[in-house]
Amino acid sequence: MTHEQRFSSLQLQLPQAPKPVAVYRPLVVCQQLAYVSGHGPVCLDGSLIQGRVGAELTLEEGYAAARQVGLAILSTLKAYFGSLDKIARVVKVLGMVNSAPEFYEHPKVINGCSELFAQVFGEEHGIGARSAVGMGPLPGNIAVEIEVIFELV
């Protein structure tokens, strides 16, 4: 099954690919790698999921925010390449959680994105190296920011 077929079978809806809000490119290709800039949790209506996980948001809400970031990243990939089938594999995920000082479950939050990628790209190609860290406030008080490196076909 192709990545596009798996994605279709999941019946997911993608938000609009986010536009840069500063001086950067959402995606840069270099030597068969796609470097995706940090994305936030963009919802279908264009709004962002905001708040600190462990304070205003629960672990489950943080997980859902990270999954929404994954959907925004998939939207950027589709906008740039036209198809998810241009992706060979996930190489590296860096997940940043806007967290309360006493919140320590960052990996469980970022699983929202990682599990989505495993579903879309398959476990062999959808699980890469990963870091999940807590941060002081993220831009715009978004709940999660994630950047990813993908290998291209």
C-alpha positions as CSV (number, residue, x, y, z in Angstrom):
1,M,0.0,0.0,0.0
2,T,1.3,3.5,-0.9
3,H,1.5,6.3,1.6
4,E,-1.3,8.1,-0.3
5,Q,-3.5,5.0,-0.1
6,R,-2.8,4.6,3.7
7,F,-3.6,8.3,4.2
8,S,-6.9,7.9,2.2
9,S,-7.9,4.9,4.2
10,L,-7.5,6.8,7.5
11,Q,-10.1,9.4,6.3
12,L,-8.1,12.3,7.7
13,Q,-8.7,16.0,6.9
14,L,-5.7,18.3,6.4
15,P,-5.7,21.9,7.4
16,Q,-4.4,24.5,4.9
17,A,-0.6,24.3,4.6
18,P,0.6,27.1,7.0
19,K,2.3,30.1,5.5
20,P,5.6,31.5,7.0
21,V,5.0,34.1,9.7
22,A,8.7,35.2,9.7
23,V,11.8,34.9,7.4
24,Y,12.0,31.2,6.7
25,R,10.9,28.5,4.2
26,P,8.4,25.9,5.4
27,L,10.4,23.2,3.7
28,V,13.9,23.0,2.1
29,V,15.2,20.1,0.1
30,C,18.9,19.3,0.1
31,Q,20.5,16.1,-1.1
32,Q,17.4,13.8,-0.9
33,L,16.3,15.2,2.4
34,A,13.3,17.4,3.1
35,Y,13.8,19.7,6.1
36,V,10.4,20.8,7.4
37,S,10.5,23.9,9.6
38,G,8.8,24.0,12.9
39,H,5.0,23.7,12.5
40,G,2.3,24.4,15.1
41,P,-1.1,22.8,15.7
42,V,-3.2,24.4,12.9
43,C,-6.8,23.4,12.9
44,L,-9.1,23.0,9.9
45,D,-10.5,26.5,10.5
46,G,-7.0,28.0,10.6
47,S,-7.0,28.5,14.4
48,L,-4.1,27.3,16.5
49,I,-4.3,25.1,19.6
50,Q,-2.8,27.2,22.4
51,G,-1.8,26.8,26.0
52,R,0.7,25.0,28.3
53,V,0.4,21.3,28.6
54,G,0.1,20.4,32.3
55,A,-1.5,23.8,33.1
56,E,-4.3,24.9,30.6
57,L,-4.1,21.7,28.6
58,T,-4.2,18.0,29.7
59,L,-1.8,15.4,28.5
60,E,-4.6,14.1,26.2
61,E,-5.1,17.6,24.8
62,G,-1.4,17.9,24.2
63,Y,-1.3,14.6,22.4
64,A,-4.2,15.8,20.2
65,A,-2.3,19.1,19.5
66,A,0.8,17.1,18.5
67,R,-1.3,15.0,16.1
68,Q,-2.7,18.2,14.6
69,V,0.9,19.4,14.1
70,G,1.5,16.2,12.2
71,L,-1.5,16.9,10.0
72,A,-0.2,20.4,9.3
73,I,3.2,18.9,8.3
74,L,1.5,16.4,6.0
75,S,-0.4,19.4,4.4
76,T,3.0,21.1,3.8
77,L,4.4,18.0,2.2
78,K,1.4,17.5,-0.1
79,A,1.5,21.2,-1.1
80,Y,5.2,21.1,-1.9
81,F,5.5,17.7,-3.5
82,G,1.9,17.0,-4.7
83,S,1.9,13.5,-3.1
84,L,3.0,11.8,0.1
85,D,4.5,9.1,-2.1
86,K,7.5,11.3,-2.6
87,I,8.5,10.5,1.0
88,A,10.8,7.5,1.6
89,R,10.9,7.7,5.4
90,V,10.8,9.8,8.5
91,V,14.5,10.4,9.5
92,K,14.2,12.7,12.6
93,V,11.4,14.4,14.6
94,L,12.1,17.2,17.1
95,G,9.0,17.8,19.2
96,M,8.8,20.9,21.5
97,V,6.0,21.0,24.1
98,N,4.9,24.3,25.7
99,S,4.7,22.8,29.1
100,A,4.1,23.8,32.7
101,P,7.2,23.7,34.9
102,E,6.1,20.5,36.7
103,F,5.1,18.6,33.5
104,Y,7.4,15.7,32.5
105,E,5.5,13.7,30.0
106,H,6.8,15.3,26.8
107,P,7.4,12.0,25.0
108,K,3.7,11.0,25.5
109,V,2.6,14.3,24.0
110,I,4.8,14.0,20.9
111,N,3.5,10.5,20.4
112,G,0.5,12.2,18.9
113,C,2.6,13.1,15.8
114,S,4.8,10.1,15.8
115,E,1.9,7.6,15.9
116,L,0.2,9.5,13.0
117,F,3.4,9.3,10.9
118,A,3.6,5.5,11.7
119,Q,0.0,5.1,10.5
120,V,0.5,7.2,7.3
121,F,4.0,6.0,6.3
122,G,3.9,2.5,7.9
123,E,5.9,1.5,11.0
124,E,9.0,0.7,8.9
125,H,9.2,4.1,7.2
126,G,7.1,6.3,9.6
127,I,9.2,5.9,12.8
128,G,12.5,7.8,12.9
129,A,14.9,9.1,15.5
130,R,13.2,11.6,17.8
131,S,13.6,14.1,20.6
132,A,10.7,15.4,22.7
133,V,11.5,18.3,25.0
134,G,9.6,20.9,27.1
135,M,10.0,24.6,26.4
136,G,9.2,27.9,27.9
137,P,6.6,29.7,25.9
138,L,6.4,28.8,22.3
139,P,5.5,31.4,19.6
140,G,1.9,32.6,20.0
141,N,1.5,30.4,23.0
142,I,1.0,27.3,20.7
143,A,0.8,24.0,22.6
144,V,3.3,22.1,20.4
145,E,5.9,22.9,17.7
146,I,7.4,20.1,15.7
147,E,10.1,20.0,13.0
148,V,10.9,16.9,10.9
149,I,13.5,15.6,8.5
150,F,12.2,13.3,5.8
151,E,14.2,11.2,3.3
152,L,12.9,11.5,-0.3
153,V,12.3,8.8,-2.8
